[in-house]
């Protein structure tokens, strides 16, 4: 019998690989520590297949603190 793949099983694999790649290179929300589960930058949150909302907020706050225009003008 042929195994049927549902959208959920395919998406789970893709999401796991995406999070692993982001974690490995510390991109996106994985570039900051998670204030909710207290893992450091570059580590997965303890919640499986999820990034805590507080971690995403901390990443967005970090982005707002960076002044891109002066950095580009200095080059």
BABA-152496 format. One record per residue (C-alpha): residue number from 1; x, y, z. Coordinates in steps of 0.1 Angstrom, whole numbers. Each point is the difference from the previous one (the first is absolute). Example, Ala and Ser with C-alpha at 12.3 -4.5 7.8 and 13.67 -1.06 7.14 Angstrom:
residues 2
[r 1,[123,-45,78]]
[r 2,[14,34,-7]]
***
This chain:
residues 75
[r 1,[0,0,0]]
[r 2,[13,34,-9]]
[r 3,[5,25,28]]
[r 4,[-21,31,-2]]
[r 5,[16,33,8]]
[r 6,[-23,27,13]]
[r 7,[7,37,0]]
[r 8,[7,-2,38]]
[r 9,[27,-26,-3]]
[r 10,[18,19,-28]]
[r 11,[-3,33,17]]
[r 12,[13,-13,33]]
[r 13,[32,-12,-17]]
[r 14,[5,33,-19]]
[r 15,[-7,21,32]]
[r 16,[25,-21,20]]
[r 17,[27,5,-27]]
[r 18,[-7,37,-2]]
[r 19,[3,5,37]]
[r 20,[32,-21,1]]
[r 21,[15,21,-28]]
[r 22,[-10,33,18]]
[r 23,[14,-14,33]]
[r 24,[32,-11,-16]]
[r 25,[8,34,-15]]
[r 26,[-18,20,28]]
[r 27,[-23,19,-24]]
[r 28,[-34,15,8]]
[r 29,[-14,-7,35]]
[r 30,[28,-25,7]]
[r 31,[25,29,2]]
[r 32,[-13,10,34]]
[r 33,[-4,-19,33]]
[r 34,[-36,-12,8]]
[r 35,[-13,18,31]]
[r 36,[-27,-26,5]]
[r 37,[19,-33,0]]
[r 38,[34,15,7]]
[r 39,[20,-16,-28]]
[r 40,[28,20,-16]]
[r 41,[4,14,-35]]
[r 42,[4,-27,-26]]
[r 43,[-20,-26,20]]
[r 44,[-35,-13,-7]]
[r 45,[-28,9,24]]
[r 46,[-10,-28,23]]
[r 47,[-35,0,-17]]
[r 48,[2,-24,-29]]
[r 49,[-6,16,-34]]
[r 50,[-7,34,15]]
[r 51,[18,33,7]]
[r 52,[-13,17,30]]
[r 53,[-17,34,-5]]
[r 54,[22,16,25]]
[r 55,[31,-10,-20]]
[r 56,[-15,15,-32]]
[r 57,[-7,32,19]]
[r 58,[35,2,13]]
[r 59,[13,-5,-36]]
[r 60,[-22,27,-13]]
[r 61,[11,24,28]]
[r 62,[36,-8,-9]]
[r 63,[-7,9,-36]]
[r 64,[-16,33,9]]
[r 65,[31,10,20]]
[r 66,[23,-4,-30]]
[r 67,[4,32,-20]]
[r 68,[5,-12,-36]]
[r 69,[4,33,-18]]
[r 70,[30,13,20]]
[r 71,[17,-33,-5]]
[r 72,[-5,2,-37]]
[r 73,[10,36,-2]]
[r 74,[33,-7,19]]
[r 75,[11,-26,-26]]
***
